[in-house]
């Protein structure tokens, strides 16, 4: 069994579409710029449904790899 520090270094392969990768980078950058929550979907070009679907996809990957938030 891996200790927590080793688990954090473990690599996980995730496939993202081009738009998902753009969303991931834009939302992270938007947080750094303090973009208001109400404007984030405009800033990232993902609507609320797409944000929800992407979040579910990433959550599934985290669950499959026993990663907590």
Residue, then its C-alpha position, 0 to 999 in steps of 0.5 A: x500500500x502506498x503512503x499518502x506522499x507516494x500516492x500524490x506523486x502517482x501519475x494518472x492518465x486522463x483524456x481531455x478534449x481540446x475544449x475541456x483542456x481550454x476550460x480547465x486552463x481558463x477556469x484556473x486562470x479565471x480564479x487567479x484573476x478573481x473572475x466572478x462566479x457569474x462570469x466564469x461560464x462566459x470567460x471559459x466558453x462552457x455553459x452550466x451543463x458543460x461545466x457539470x458534465x466536465x466536473x462529473x467526468x473528473x470526479x469519476x476519474x478521482x473516484x476510480x483512483x481513490x483521490x479525495x477533494 
